[in-house]
Each structure stands twice: as structure tokens, then as C-alpha cells.
Amino acid sequence: MSCSSCGDKVVGVCKVCELLDKDSRVKQVSYCDTCGVYICPACKKDWGRRGIAYFKNLIK
């Protein structure tokens, strides 16, 4: 299951990977209107990682 609010793919940094893995490599990402960030295809499918990143970003 993936997010239906994610748009076109571009090259950028996945915010979920950046917050959870300290991975700021440039890769294929898409903007998610629901999340308000760019995310990679792997994180797009992983709601657990996205949820943890959301709360980690709130306390940051």
C-alpha cells in the first residue's frame, strides 16, 4: 500500500531517510501532500518509518 497523495518523481533527498538514517544522499523522490515532505519509493510504502519520522520531526 502506498500514499495516494504523492506526486511526480523528482531527484532530491528523502526526509524519512534523512531523519531516521542520517542519509542525505540524492535519489528519486516524490512530494507527499499529506506528509509535506519528499520521500523515496521505499519509504513511500513503509508507513511505520513514515510515522516514526513524523514524530521525530515534531520533537526536533
N, CA, C and O atoms as a Tripos MOL2 file, in Angstrom:
@<TRIPOS>MOLECULE
protein
  240   239    60     0     0
PROTEIN
NO_CHARGES

@<TRIPOS>ATOM
      1 N           0.8440   -1.1870    0.0000 N.3       1 MET1
      2 CA          0.0000    0.0000    0.0000 C.3       1 MET1
      3 C           0.8820    1.2410    0.0000 C.2       1 MET1
      4 O           1.8360    1.3250    0.7730 O.2       1 MET1
      5 N           0.5760    2.1820   -0.8410 N.am      2 SER2
      6 CA          1.3580    3.4110   -0.8890 C.3       2 SER2
      7 C           0.4370    4.6180   -0.7410 C.2       2 SER2
      8 O          -0.7870    4.4940   -0.7200 O.2       2 SER2
      9 N           1.0520    5.7680   -0.6400 N.am      3 CYS3
     10 CA          0.3150    7.0080   -0.3990 C.3       3 CYS3
     11 C          -0.2640    7.5360   -1.7080 C.2       3 CYS3
     12 O           0.4600    7.6770   -2.6930 O.2       3 CYS3
     13 N          -1.5490    7.8270   -1.7260 N.am      4 SER4
     14 CA         -2.1840    8.3190   -2.9480 C.3       4 SER4
     15 C          -1.9690    9.8150   -3.1590 C.2       4 SER4
     16 O          -2.2950   10.3410   -4.2230 O.2       4 SER4
     17 N          -1.4230   10.5070   -2.1570 N.am      5 SER5
     18 CA         -1.2190   11.9470   -2.3040 C.3       5 SER5
     19 C           0.1970   12.2860   -2.7650 C.2       5 SER5
     20 O           0.5590   13.4610   -2.8370 O.2       5 SER5
     21 N           1.0020   11.2650   -3.0800 N.am      6 CYS6
     22 CA          2.3700   11.5080   -3.5370 C.3       6 CYS6
     23 C           2.3660   11.8030   -5.0330 C.2       6 CYS6
     24 O           1.7270   11.1000   -5.8160 O.2       6 CYS6
     25 N           3.0850   12.8480   -5.4130 N.am      7 GLY7
     26 CA          3.0570   13.3190   -6.7900 C.3       7 GLY7
     27 C           4.1730   12.7820   -7.6610 C.2       7 GLY7
     28 O           4.6710   11.6760   -7.4530 O.2       7 GLY7
     29 N           4.5590   13.5920   -8.6480 N.am      8 ASP8
     30 CA          5.5680   13.2050   -9.6300 C.3       8 ASP8
     31 C           6.9170   12.9650   -8.9850 C.2       8 ASP8
     32 O           7.2560   13.5550   -7.9590 O.2       8 ASP8
     33 N           7.6770   12.0840   -9.6140 N.am      9 LYS9
     34 CA          9.0090   11.7570   -9.1070 C.3       9 LYS9
     35 C          10.0200   12.8020   -9.5760 C.2       9 LYS9
     36 O          10.0050   13.2290  -10.7300 O.2       9 LYS9
     37 N          10.8960   13.2030   -8.6590 N.am     10 VAL10
     38 CA         11.9800   14.1410   -8.9380 C.3      10 VAL10
     39 C          13.2350   13.6230   -8.2480 C.2      10 VAL10
     40 O          13.1900   12.5920   -7.5770 O.2      10 VAL10
     41 N          14.3430   14.3190   -8.4030 N.am     11 VAL11
     42 CA         15.5780   13.9520   -7.7290 C.3      11 VAL11
     43 C          15.7390   14.8640   -6.5170 C.2      11 VAL11
     44 O          15.6670   16.0870   -6.6390 O.2      11 VAL11
     45 N          15.9580   14.2640   -5.3470 N.am     12 GLY12
     46 CA         16.0970   15.0500   -4.1210 C.3      12 GLY12
     47 C          16.4600   14.1650   -2.9500 C.2      12 GLY12
     48 O          16.8900   13.0270   -3.1330 O.2      12 GLY12
     49 N          16.2880   14.6810   -1.7530 N.am     13 VAL13
     50 CA         16.6220   13.9690   -0.5230 C.3      13 VAL13
     51 C          15.3310   13.5040    0.1490 C.2      13 VAL13
     52 O          14.3920   14.2840    0.3100 O.2      13 VAL13
     53 N          15.2900   12.2390    0.5370 N.am     14 CYS14
     54 CA         14.1280   11.6850    1.2320 C.3      14 CYS14
     55 C          14.1880   12.1360    2.6910 C.2      14 CYS14
     56 O          15.1570   11.8480    3.3930 O.2      14 CYS14
     57 N          13.1590   12.8360    3.1390 N.am     15 LYS15
     58 CA         13.1260   13.3490    4.5090 C.3      15 LYS15
     59 C          13.0750   12.2180    5.5350 C.2      15 LYS15
     60 O          13.6510   12.3430    6.6160 O.2      15 LYS15
     61 N          12.4030   11.1330    5.2180 N.am     16 VAL16
     62 CA         12.3200    9.9930    6.1420 C.3      16 VAL16
     63 C          13.7020    9.3690    6.3160 C.2      16 VAL16
     64 O          14.1250    9.1230    7.4460 O.2      16 VAL16
     65 N          14.4080    9.1080    5.2240 N.am     17 CYS17
     66 CA         15.7620    8.5490    5.2990 C.3      17 CYS17
     67 C          16.6960    9.5000    6.0410 C.2      17 CYS17
     68 O          17.5440    9.0690    6.8220 O.2      17 CYS17
     69 N          16.5330   10.7890    5.7900 N.am     18 GLU18
     70 CA         17.3810   11.7910    6.4280 C.3      18 GLU18
     71 C          17.1660   11.7950    7.9430 C.2      18 GLU18
     72 O          18.1340   11.8400    8.7020 O.2      18 GLU18
     73 N          15.9280   11.7500    8.3820 N.am     19 LEU19
     74 CA         15.6370   11.7890    9.8180 C.3      19 LEU19
     75 C          15.9930   10.4940   10.5360 C.2      19 LEU19
     76 O          16.5180   10.5280   11.6490 O.2      19 LEU19
     77 N          15.7130    9.3540    9.9120 N.am     20 LEU20
     78 CA         15.9130    8.0830   10.5960 C.3      20 LEU20
     79 C          17.2900    7.4770   10.4000 C.2      20 LEU20
     80 O          17.8220    6.8420   11.3110 O.2      20 LEU20
     81 N          17.8790    7.6670    9.2130 N.am     21 ASP21
     82 CA         19.1470    7.0120    8.8880 C.3      21 ASP21
     83 C          20.3130    7.9790    8.7130 C.2      21 ASP21
     84 O          21.4370    7.5540    8.4440 O.2      21 ASP21
     85 N          20.0550    9.2730    8.8630 N.am     22 LYS22
     86 CA         21.0770   10.3000    8.5900 C.3      22 LYS22
     87 C          21.5950   10.1680    7.1550 C.2      22 LYS22
     88 O          22.7630   10.4410    6.8770 O.2      22 LYS22
     89 N          20.7090    9.7470    6.2520 N.am     23 ASP23
     90 CA         21.0340    9.5270    4.8450 C.3      23 ASP23
     91 C          20.5520   10.7190    4.0290 C.2      23 ASP23
     92 O          19.3550   10.8790    3.7890 O.2      23 ASP23
     93 N          21.4880   11.5460    3.6090 N.am     24 SER24
     94 CA         21.1180   12.7300    2.8320 C.3      24 SER24
     95 C          21.5380   12.6000    1.3620 C.2      24 SER24
     96 O          21.7420   13.5960    0.6680 O.2      24 SER24
     97 N          21.6620   11.3460    0.9080 N.am     25 ARG25
     98 CA         22.0020   11.1310   -0.4990 C.3      25 ARG25
     99 C          20.8390   11.5440   -1.3920 C.2      25 ARG25
    100 O          19.6720   11.4010   -1.0260 O.2      25 ARG25
    101 N          21.1780   12.0530   -2.5610 N.am     26 VAL26
    102 CA         20.1760   12.4480   -3.5490 C.3      26 VAL26
    103 C          19.7030   11.1920   -4.2710 C.2      26 VAL26
    104 O          20.5110   10.3860   -4.7320 O.2      26 VAL26
    105 N          18.3760   11.0350   -4.3630 N.am     27 LYS27
    106 CA         17.7780    9.8730   -5.0190 C.3      27 LYS27
    107 C          16.4250   10.2540   -5.5900 C.2      27 LYS27
    108 O          15.9930   11.4000   -5.4590 O.2      27 LYS27
    109 N          15.7650    9.3150   -6.2140 N.am     28 GLN28
    110 CA         14.4310    9.5600   -6.7650 C.3      28 GLN28
    111 C          13.4500    9.6920   -5.6010 C.2      28 GLN28
    112 O          13.3650    8.8020   -4.7550 O.2      28 GLN28
    113 N          12.7150   10.7960   -5.5570 N.am     29 VAL29
    114 CA         11.7340   11.0540   -4.5050 C.3      29 VAL29
    115 C          10.4770   11.6430   -5.1290 C.2      29 VAL29
    116 O          10.4860   12.0600   -6.2880 O.2      29 VAL29
    117 N           9.4110   11.6730   -4.3650 N.am     30 SER30
    118 CA          8.1950   12.3580   -4.7890 C.3      30 SER30
    119 C           7.6520   13.1410   -3.6050 C.2      30 SER30
    120 O           7.8300   12.7480   -2.4520 O.2      30 SER30
    121 N           6.9920   14.2470   -3.8980 N.am     31 TYR31
    122 CA          6.4540   15.0980   -2.8380 C.3      31 TYR31
    123 C           5.1270   14.5250   -2.3700 C.2      31 TYR31
    124 O           4.2710   14.1810   -3.1860 O.2      31 TYR31
    125 N           4.9560   14.4240   -1.0690 N.am     32 CYS32
    126 CA          3.7110   13.9240   -0.4930 C.3      32 CYS32
    127 C           2.9590   15.0990    0.1290 C.2      32 CYS32
    128 O           3.4380   15.7220    1.0770 O.2      32 CYS32
    129 N           1.7810   15.3950   -0.4110 N.am     33 ASP33
    130 CA          0.9710   16.4910    0.1210 C.3      33 ASP33
    131 C           0.5160   16.2160    1.5580 C.2      33 ASP33
    132 O           0.4110   17.1420    2.3620 O.2      33 ASP33
    133 N           0.2490   14.9630    1.8760 N.am     34 THR34
    134 CA         -0.1830   14.5930    3.2170 C.3      34 THR34
    135 C           0.9210   14.8260    4.2320 C.2      34 THR34
    136 O           0.6860   15.3970    5.2960 O.2      34 THR34
    137 N           2.1300   14.3790    3.8990 N.am     35 CYS35
    138 CA          3.2700   14.4840    4.8160 C.3      35 CYS35
    139 C           3.9500   15.8490    4.7360 C.2      35 CYS35
    140 O           4.5260   16.3200    5.7170 O.2      35 CYS35
    141 N           3.8820   16.4740    3.5750 N.am     36 GLY36
    142 CA          4.5260   17.7650    3.3740 C.3      36 GLY36
    143 C           6.0210   17.6800    3.1610 C.2      36 GLY36
    144 O           6.7340   18.6600    3.3780 O.2      36 GLY36
    145 N           6.5130   16.5120    2.7340 N.am     37 VAL37
    146 CA          7.9440   16.3130    2.5030 C.3      37 VAL37
    147 C           8.1530   15.4460    1.2620 C.2      37 VAL37
    148 O           7.2140   14.8480    0.7370 O.2      37 VAL37
    149 N           9.4050   15.3920    0.8050 N.am     38 TYR38
    150 CA          9.7850   14.4980   -0.2810 C.3      38 TYR38
    151 C          10.1900   13.1620    0.3210 C.2      38 TYR38
    152 O          10.9250   13.1200    1.3080 O.2      38 TYR38
    153 N           9.7080   12.0610   -0.2750 N.am     39 ILE39
    154 CA         10.0440   10.7300    0.2110 C.3      39 ILE39
    155 C          10.3940    9.8080   -0.9560 C.2      39 ILE39
    156 O           9.8770    9.9630   -2.0620 O.2      39 ILE39
    157 N          11.2820    8.8440   -0.6880 N.am     40 CYS40
    158 CA         11.7100    7.8900   -1.7130 C.3      40 CYS40
    159 C          10.6750    6.7710   -1.8420 C.2      40 CYS40
    160 O           9.8300    6.6070   -0.9610 O.2      40 CYS40
    161 N          10.7320    6.0020   -2.9290 N.am     41 PRO41
    162 CA          9.7640    4.9210   -3.1360 C.3      41 PRO41
    163 C           9.7470    3.8880   -1.9960 C.2      41 PRO41
    164 O           8.6790    3.3890   -1.6400 O.2      41 PRO41
    165 N          10.9020    3.5640   -1.4270 N.am     42 ALA42
    166 CA         10.9500    2.5790   -0.3370 C.3      42 ALA42
    167 C          10.2040    3.0930    0.8930 C.2      42 ALA42
    168 O           9.4450    2.3460    1.5100 O.2      42 ALA42
    169 N          10.4100    4.3450    1.2500 N.am     43 CYS43
    170 CA          9.7370    4.9220    2.4190 C.3      43 CYS43
    171 C           8.2680    5.2120    2.1370 C.2      43 CYS43
    172 O           7.4400    5.2130    3.0480 O.2      43 CYS43
    173 N           7.9570    5.4550    0.8820 N.am     44 LYS44
    174 CA          6.5650    5.7190    0.4950 C.3      44 LYS44
    175 C           5.6690    4.5420    0.8740 C.2      44 LYS44
    176 O           4.5070    4.7280    1.2350 O.2      44 LYS44
    177 N           6.2130    3.3390    0.7910 N.am     45 LYS45
    178 CA          5.4510    2.1260    1.0810 C.3      45 LYS45
    179 C           5.4960    1.7390    2.5570 C.2      45 LYS45
    180 O           4.7220    0.8890    2.9950 O.2      45 LYS45
    181 N           6.3870    2.3480    3.3200 N.am     46 ASP46
    182 CA          6.6090    1.9350    4.7080 C.3      46 ASP46
    183 C           5.9990    2.9430    5.6840 C.2      46 ASP46
    184 O           6.6570    3.8970    6.0980 O.2      46 ASP46
    185 N           4.7390    2.7190    6.0440 N.am     47 TRP47
    186 CA          4.0300    3.6500    6.9160 C.3      47 TRP47
    187 C           4.6400    3.6980    8.3150 C.2      47 TRP47
    188 O           4.5300    4.7180    8.9960 O.2      47 TRP47
    189 N           5.2740    2.6280    8.7520 N.am     48 GLY48
    190 CA          5.9290    2.6120   10.0600 C.3      48 GLY48
    191 C           7.0760    3.6100   10.1160 C.2      48 GLY48
    192 O           7.1700    4.4050   11.0520 O.2      48 GLY48
    193 N           7.9520    3.5670    9.1090 N.am     49 ARG49
    194 CA          9.0730    4.5200    9.0330 C.3      49 ARG49
    195 C           8.5580    5.9500    8.9130 C.2      49 ARG49
    196 O           9.0930    6.8700    9.5320 O.2      49 ARG49
    197 N           7.5180    6.1220    8.1140 N.am     50 ARG50
    198 CA          6.9720    7.4650    7.9200 C.3      50 ARG50
    199 C           6.4020    8.0120    9.2220 C.2      50 ARG50
    200 O           6.5700    9.1930    9.5260 O.2      50 ARG50
    201 N           5.7330    7.1670    9.9870 N.am     51 GLY51
    202 CA          5.1680    7.5880   11.2730 C.3      51 GLY51
    203 C           6.2370    7.9700   12.2750 C.2      51 GLY51
    204 O           6.1200    8.9810   12.9670 O.2      51 GLY51
    205 N           7.2840    7.1550   12.3500 N.am     52 ILE52
    206 CA          8.3920    7.4540   13.2680 C.3      52 ILE52
    207 C           9.0630    8.7600   12.8620 C.2      52 ILE52
    208 O           9.3780    9.5880   13.7170 O.2      52 ILE52
    209 N           9.2820    8.9490   11.5580 N.am     53 ALA53
    210 CA          9.9120   10.1840   11.0740 C.3      53 ALA53
    211 C           9.0390   11.3930   11.3730 C.2      53 ALA53
    212 O           9.5550   12.4580   11.7140 O.2      53 ALA53
    213 N           7.7320   11.2450   11.2520 N.am     54 TYR54
    214 CA          6.8160   12.3470   11.5370 C.3      54 TYR54
    215 C           6.9720   12.7970   12.9900 C.2      54 TYR54
    216 O           7.1100   13.9900   13.2590 O.2      54 TYR54
    217 N           6.9520   11.8480   13.9220 N.am     55 PHE55
    218 CA          7.0620   12.2170   15.3340 C.3      55 PHE55
    219 C           8.4590   12.6950   15.6900 C.2      55 PHE55
    220 O           8.6180   13.5780   16.5330 O.2      55 PHE55
    221 N           9.4670   12.1210   15.0570 N.am     56 LYS56
    222 CA         10.8370   12.5880   15.2920 C.3      56 LYS56
    223 C          11.0000   14.0270   14.8190 C.2      56 LYS56
    224 O          11.7050   14.8150   15.4490 O.2      56 LYS56
    225 N          10.3530   14.3670   13.7180 N.am     57 ASN57
    226 CA         10.4060   15.7320   13.1950 C.3      57 ASN57
    227 C           9.6650   16.7070   14.1100 C.2      57 ASN57
    228 O          10.0600   17.8680   14.2200 O.2      57 ASN57
    229 N           8.6010   16.2530   14.7640 N.am     58 LEU58
    230 CA          7.8570   17.1080   15.6810 C.3      58 LEU58
    231 C           8.6820   17.5220   16.8940 C.2      58 LEU58
    232 O           8.5900   18.6600   17.3540 O.2      58 LEU58
    233 N           9.4850   16.5980   17.4090 N.am     59 ILE59
    234 CA         10.2790   16.9000   18.6040 C.3      59 ILE59
    235 C          11.6170   17.5190   18.2870 C.2      59 ILE59
    236 O          12.3430   17.9310   19.1920 O.2      59 ILE59
    237 N          11.9500   17.5910   17.0270 N.am     60 LYS60
    238 CA         13.2300   18.1590   16.5890 C.3      60 LYS60
    239 C          13.2930   19.6460   16.7870 C.2      60 LYS60
    240 O          14.3060   20.2690   16.4670 O.2      60 LYS60
@<TRIPOS>BOND
     1     1     2 1
     2     2     3 1
     3     3     4 2
     4     3     5 am
     5     5     6 1
     6     6     7 1
     7     7     8 2
     8     7     9 am
     9     9    10 1
    10    10    11 1
    11    11    12 2
    12    11    13 am
    13    13    14 1
    14    14    15 1
    15    15    16 2
    16    15    17 am
    17    17    18 1
    18    18    19 1
    19    19    20 2
    20    19    21 am
    21    21    22 1
    22    22    23 1
    23    23    24 2
    24    23    25 am
    25    25    26 1
    26    26    27 1
    27    27    28 2
    28    27    29 am
    29    29    30 1
    30    30    31 1
    31    31    32 2
    32    31    33 am
    33    33    34 1
    34    34    35 1
    35    35    36 2
    36    35    37 am
    37    37    38 1
    38    38    39 1
    39    39    40 2
    40    39    41 am
    41    41    42 1
    42    42    43 1
    43    43    44 2
    44    43    45 am
    45    45    46 1
    46    46    47 1
    47    47    48 2
    48    47    49 am
    49    49    50 1
    50    50    51 1
    51    51    52 2
    52    51    53 am
    53    53    54 1
    54    54    55 1
    55    55    56 2
    56    55    57 am
    57    57    58 1
    58    58    59 1
    59    59    60 2
    60    59    61 am
    61    61    62 1
    62    62    63 1
    63    63    64 2
    64    63    65 am
    65    65    66 1
    66    66    67 1
    67    67    68 2
    68    67    69 am
    69    69    70 1
    70    70    71 1
    71    71    72 2
    72    71    73 am
    73    73    74 1
    74    74    75 1
    75    75    76 2
    76    75    77 am
    77    77    78 1
    78    78    79 1
    79    79    80 2
    80    79    81 am
    81    81    82 1
    82    82    83 1
    83    83    84 2
    84    83    85 am
    85    85    86 1
    86    86    87 1
    87    87    88 2
    88    87    89 am
    89    89    90 1
    90    90    91 1
    91    91    92 2
    92    91    93 am
    93    93    94 1
    94    94    95 1
    95    95    96 2
    96    95    97 am
    97    97    98 1
    98    98    99 1
    99    99   100 2
   100    99   101 am
   101   101   102 1
   102   102   103 1
   103   103   104 2
   104   103   105 am
   105   105   106 1
   106   106   107 1
   107   107   108 2
   108   107   109 am
   109   109   110 1
   110   110   111 1
   111   111   112 2
   112   111   113 am
   113   113   114 1
   114   114   115 1
   115   115   116 2
   116   115   117 am
   117   117   118 1
   118   118   119 1
   119   119   120 2
   120   119   121 am
   121   121   122 1
   122   122   123 1
   123   123   124 2
   124   123   125 am
   125   125   126 1
   126   126   127 1
   127   127   128 2
   128   127   129 am
   129   129   130 1
   130   130   131 1
   131   131   132 2
   132   131   133 am
   133   133   134 1
   134   134   135 1
   135   135   136 2
   136   135   137 am
   137   137   138 1
   138   138   139 1
   139   139   140 2
   140   139   141 am
   141   141   142 1
   142   142   143 1
   143   143   144 2
   144   143   145 am
   145   145   146 1
   146   146   147 1
   147   147   148 2
   148   147   149 am
   149   149   150 1
   150   150   151 1
   151   151   152 2
   152   151   153 am
   153   153   154 1
   154   154   155 1
   155   155   156 2
   156   155   157 am
   157   157   158 1
   158   158   159 1
   159   159   160 2
   160   159   161 am
   161   161   162 1
   162   162   163 1
   163   163   164 2
   164   163   165 am
   165   165   166 1
   166   166   167 1
   167   167   168 2
   168   167   169 am
   169   169   170 1
   170   170   171 1
   171   171   172 2
   172   171   173 am
   173   173   174 1
   174   174   175 1
   175   175   176 2
   176   175   177 am
   177   177   178 1
   178   178   179 1
   179   179   180 2
   180   179   181 am
   181   181   182 1
   182   182   183 1
   183   183   184 2
   184   183   185 am
   185   185   186 1
   186   186   187 1
   187   187   188 2
   188   187   189 am
   189   189   190 1
   190   190   191 1
   191   191   192 2
   192   191   193 am
   193   193   194 1
   194   194   195 1
   195   195   196 2
   196   195   197 am
   197   197   198 1
   198   198   199 1
   199   199   200 2
   200   199   201 am
   201   201   202 1
   202   202   203 1
   203   203   204 2
   204   203   205 am
   205   205   206 1
   206   206   207 1
   207   207   208 2
   208   207   209 am
   209   209   210 1
   210   210   211 1
   211   211   212 2
   212   211   213 am
   213   213   214 1
   214   214   215 1
   215   215   216 2
   216   215   217 am
   217   217   218 1
   218   218   219 1
   219   219   220 2
   220   219   221 am
   221   221   222 1
   222   222   223 1
   223   223   224 2
   224   223   225 am
   225   225   226 1
   226   226   227 1
   227   227   228 2
   228   227   229 am
   229   229   230 1
   230   230   231 1
   231   231   232 2
   232   231   233 am
   233   233   234 1
   234   234   235 1
   235   235   236 2
   236   235   237 am
   237   237   238 1
   238   238   239 1
   239   239   240 2
@<TRIPOS>SUBSTRUCTURE
     1 MET1         2 RESIDUE 1 A MET
     2 SER2         6 RESIDUE 1 A SER
     3 CYS3        10 RESIDUE 1 A CYS
     4 SER4        14 RESIDUE 1 A SER
     5 SER5        18 RESIDUE 1 A SER
     6 CYS6        22 RESIDUE 1 A CYS
     7 GLY7        26 RESIDUE 1 A GLY
     8 ASP8        30 RESIDUE 1 A ASP
     9 LYS9        34 RESIDUE 1 A LYS
    10 VAL10       38 RESIDUE 1 A VAL
    11 VAL11       42 RESIDUE 1 A VAL
    12 GLY12       46 RESIDUE 1 A GLY
    13 VAL13       50 RESIDUE 1 A VAL
    14 CYS14       54 RESIDUE 1 A CYS
    15 LYS15       58 RESIDUE 1 A LYS
    16 VAL16       62 RESIDUE 1 A VAL
    17 CYS17       66 RESIDUE 1 A CYS
    18 GLU18       70 RESIDUE 1 A GLU
    19 LEU19       74 RESIDUE 1 A LEU
    20 LEU20       78 RESIDUE 1 A LEU
    21 ASP21       82 RESIDUE 1 A ASP
    22 LYS22       86 RESIDUE 1 A LYS
    23 ASP23       90 RESIDUE 1 A ASP
    24 SER24       94 RESIDUE 1 A SER
    25 ARG25       98 RESIDUE 1 A ARG
    26 VAL26      102 RESIDUE 1 A VAL
    27 LYS27      106 RESIDUE 1 A LYS
    28 GLN28      110 RESIDUE 1 A GLN
    29 VAL29      114 RESIDUE 1 A VAL
    30 SER30      118 RESIDUE 1 A SER
    31 TYR31      122 RESIDUE 1 A TYR
    32 CYS32      126 RESIDUE 1 A CYS
    33 ASP33      130 RESIDUE 1 A ASP
    34 THR34      134 RESIDUE 1 A THR
    35 CYS35      138 RESIDUE 1 A CYS
    36 GLY36      142 RESIDUE 1 A GLY
    37 VAL37      146 RESIDUE 1 A VAL
    38 TYR38      150 RESIDUE 1 A TYR
    39 ILE39      154 RESIDUE 1 A ILE
    40 CYS40      158 RESIDUE 1 A CYS
    41 PRO41      162 RESIDUE 1 A PRO
    42 ALA42      166 RESIDUE 1 A ALA
    43 CYS43      170 RESIDUE 1 A CYS
    44 LYS44      174 RESIDUE 1 A LYS
    45 LYS45      178 RESIDUE 1 A LYS
    46 ASP46      182 RESIDUE 1 A ASP
    47 TRP47      186 RESIDUE 1 A TRP
    48 GLY48      190 RESIDUE 1 A GLY
    49 ARG49      194 RESIDUE 1 A ARG
    50 ARG50      198 RESIDUE 1 A ARG
    51 GLY51      202 RESIDUE 1 A GLY
    52 ILE52      206 RESIDUE 1 A ILE
    53 ALA53      210 RESIDUE 1 A ALA
    54 TYR54      214 RESIDUE 1 A TYR
    55 PHE55      218 RESIDUE 1 A PHE
    56 LYS56      222 RESIDUE 1 A LYS
    57 ASN57      226 RESIDUE 1 A ASN
    58 LEU58      230 RESIDUE 1 A LEU
    59 ILE59      234 RESIDUE 1 A ILE
    60 LYS60      238 RESIDUE 1 A LYS
